Amino acid sequence: MKRPERNAQFARALMELRSLVLKGTYPGGERLPETVLAERLGLSRTPLRQAMDRLVDEGLLERNETGGCRVATFSMDDIKDAIELRGVMEGTAARLAAERGTDPMLAARMSEVLEALDEAVAGELDFKAYVTLNGEFHDLLARLAGSAVVAREVERASRLPAASPTAFLQGQVMIPDFRDSLRRAQVQHRAIFEAIVNREGARAEALAREHARLARSNLEYVMSVGPDLVERVPGLALVAEDT
């Protein structure tokens, strides 16, 4: 198999295996059956094992002492810590962007995204557009510092269960005041970028960390409502019931 094909197989294995794990197809603590998974995904075991290795690095899988991998189990504190960690990493990205200055093209795109987000939350909420634009905002925020290391670590932190900036948007439609929640989030988006542009590093960092805590509030709401919302949020299926 040529290298491009191997890379494509690995990428597909990683995407599909991560999706299965986050959806709770295999419960926390359960051993992953390599042969069955390979047949289910239509893949050879080599890219599947490579994908498992990556998910071990991400914390979604754990190695068994006797070989193979099992699905990790998380407590509520683990999920809250994951959200907090993303906030720390995004805060660092925001501070460095303010201190170092931003790439003009990235800054210009950020301005366009923020204007589009303003339109999405004005009047009749365009929820689909908000979800897409919110994801791009956080991607740009990670890259504004001009550091590949920082961008990579922000992405890594966002892969932890329920820590993604968009993780709880699937459940927002069930929250009575979710429109107000998204509008508050947009106010924070603009404040973060304003602090970066004004070269206010400490303020940009604090605002970004505070912004991430909105996800924690949504987590507490979702977990208090019941299983219908929990099933909508990738990763929450891995939270142990007795924690």
N, C-alpha and C positions, 0 to 999 in steps of 0.2 A: 504494500500500500504506500503510495507517495505521501510525502510530508503534509501537503495541503489537505489530503483526505484524512490523514491521521488527526490533524488539528480539528477538522470539521467534526469527526467522530467524537473527539474528546469534548468539544464545545457542546455538542448535542447531548452527550451523556451527562455533562455537568448541569446543563439547564434542566433536563428532564428529571434527573435524580434529585436535584435541589427542590424542584417543584413537588415531587412526591413526598419528600421529607417534610417540607413546610406545610403541606396540606394535611399531614397526619395520616397518610396512607399506611404508614408503618408506625405504630405507637412508640413512644419513648421507651427505650430500654430493649426494644426488639432487635434481634439480629437480622441483618439484611442478607437475604438469600441470593448470592451472586448469580448462580445459574438461572434461577427464575427471573431475576431482574434483567439479565442479559437477553433472555428470550422475550420478555415483555417489551423491552425497549428496542429490540431488533439490533443489538450491538454485540460486538465481541467482548470478551471479558477484560481485554487490555485497556481500552478507553474507559470502561466502567470502573476498573480499579483505580485508574488515574483520577477519575471524578471523585471516587471515595476518598482518595488521599487529599484532594483539595477540600472536601467538606469536613474532613478531620481537622485541617488547618483552620477552617472557618468556625469550628466548634459545633457544627450540626451533627457530626458523627463522632463516635469514640471507638477506639480499637479494643477488640476482645483479646484477653490474654492468650486464648487458644487459636487466635487468627481471625481474620475477617473484621467486620465493623458492626456496631449496633447504633441505633438512633439515640442521640443524647436526650436527656430529660432536663427541663429547666424549672426553677422555682419562680414565683412572682418577683422575688428580689433580683434574680438573675435578669429578668426582662427589664426591670427598672434600671438596673445597672447598665444594661446594653444601651438603653435610651440615653442615659446620662453620659456614657462613653461617646456616643455619637455627638452629643452636644459639646463635649470637650474638644473633640477633633474638629468639628465645624467652627467652634469658637477660635481654635488655633489658626485655622485657615483664614477666618475673617480678620484676626489680629495681624497676621503676616501680610495679608493683602493690603491692609491699611498702612502698615509700616513700610512696605516695599513699593507700594504703588501697583496699579493694575495694568494689565495689557489693554490697550485702547479698544481692540476689537472685542475682547471678552466683556469689557465694561459697557460697550455700546450694545452688545447683545443682551446683557443683563438689564439695561434700561428698557429695551424692547419687551423683554419678558415681563418686567414689572408693569409696564403699561397694559400689556395684554391681560395680566392678572387683575388689574384694576377693572378692566372691562368685564372680566369673567365673574367678578363678585358684585358688580353694580347691577341694580335692578333685579331682573330674573336671573338667578344664579345659573351659570353655564358650568355645571359640575364636571363634565367630561373634559372641557378645556382646562379647568382649574387643575385637575389631577395631572394632566400632561405638563402644563406650565410649572406647576409646583416641583415636579421632578426635575425639570430643566433648571429651575432656580437653584436647587440644591447641588446639582451637578456643576453649575457655573461657580457657585460659592466655593466648592472644593478646589476649583482650578484657578481662581482669581489670584491666589498667592504665588502662582508661577512655580510651584514645587510639585514635581511628580511624586515625591515621597509623601507629602501631605495629602494629595489627591487620592493616592492609593490607600492610605490608612483611613481616610474618611469613607471610602468605598467599602473597605473591609469592615469597619464598625457598623456600617449600614446594613450589612448582610446578616448580622446577628438577629435572632428571632424577634420580630415585631419592632426592630429598631429603625427600619427604613422610614424616610420622611413621608412616604406614601402608604405605609402599612395600615394606618387606621382610617384612611380615606374611604375604604370599602364599607366601613361601618358608620361613617358620618351621616349617611342619609337617614339613619334610624335615630339620630340624636335630635331632639326637638329644636334646639337652638343651633344646629350645625351651621346654618348660614352665618350667624353671628360669630361662630368659632372660626370659620374660614376668613371672615373679614378681619377679625383680630389678627389672624396669622398674616394676612397681607399687610397690615399696618406694621407688623414686626419685620416682614421682608423688606419693606421700604426703609425702615429705620436702620436695619443692618447695613444695607448698601449705602445709605447716606453717611453712616459713620465711617465706612471704608473709604468713600470718596473724600471725606473731610480729614482723612488720615488720623482718625481717633481710634487707635488700636485697642485700648482697654475697653472702650465703650462697645466697639464692634464685637469683641469677644464675649462680653457680658450679655449682649443682646442675642447673639447666636445661641449661647447656652440656655438662655431663658426661653428662646423660641422652641428648642428641642423639648422643653418640659411640657409643652402643649400635648405632645404625644403621650407623656406619662398621665396627664389628666384624662385623655381619651382611653388609655389602657384601663385606668381605674373604673371609668364609666362602663366600658364594654364588659369587663369581668363581673361587674355588679348586676348587669342586665340579664345575662344568661347565655346559653349555648348558641342561640341563633346568630348572635353577633360574633361570638368567638370563632365560629366556623368561617366567617368572612375574612378574618384577619390572618394572613399567612404567618405561621410560626406559633400561634397561641395554642394550637393543638398539641404542642410539645410541653406545655406547662403541666406539671404534675398536679393532680386534683387535690392532693392533701397538703399542698404548700400554700 
